[in-house]
């Protein structure tokens, strides 16, 4: 989950591979491509989640993550509106 608080965007990046912590064999526990990555508070960040097939209307009700999964169109809109240190 995302800890409560006020945070500033660290940076923003397009076309990024997000990788999980290494497993016992040293490989990332997951690798997921995102079109929009907007991190804050260390490794927490906003991003599109094209692999998540939940409808846009109830996405926030269905998934819990320390990353903030967004529908693609909404991630694109936020990416264009937000600046570093916002």
N, C-alpha and C positions, 0 to 999 in steps of 0.2 A: 504494500500500500504506500501511498505518498504521505510522508509525515506532514502534519499541519504546519503552516508557517507562511511567510512571505519570502519569495525567492526571485532572483534575477536570472534572466536567460544568460547562459555562459557564452554561447555562440549558436549559430545555426548552419546546417550543412545539408546539401541535397545529395542523393544517391549514395547512401551509407550502408554498410553491413554492420548490424548490431551483433555482438558475440557475447555469449554467456561465459560465466566463470569456467575455467578448465576443469574437466572431469579427471578421474583417476589416471587415464591414459594421456593426459595433457592436452586433449582436444577440447575446444569450446563446447559447452553443454548444449548450445544452440547457435545457429547462424541465421539471421533473417535480414533480407534486404528491405530497406525503407527508402522512400523517395524524399521524405522530409524528416530531419532529426533536429530537435531543439532541446538540448540538455540544460539542466539546472540542478543545483544541489548535488554535485557529484555525478553519479551515473543515472540519476532519474531524468526522464525527459519526455517530451511530447513527440509523437511520431504517427505516421499513417500505419495502418495495420491491414494490408490487403489480404492477408491470409485469414483474417477473422471474418467469417461470413454472417455475423449477426447483423440484423438490420440497423440502420443509422438511428432509428427512433429509440431503440432500447439497448444500444451498445453498452452504455454506462451501467446498466442494470445486470448485465450478463457476464462480464469479465472483471476479474480483479488482477491487478498487475502493479509492480513497482514502476513500470513504464506506463505512460499514459497513452493508450491506444486510441486513435481517432480514425473516423472514416476518411478516406482519401481526399474527398473534396473539402472537408473541413480542415484537414491538416494543411492542404495547399493554401487555403484562405488565411489561416492563422500565420503560416510561414511568411506570406506576403505582407501581413499587417504588423508583425512583431519585429523588433530590432534587438540587437544585443543590449543587455542591461535593462531591458523592459521588465 
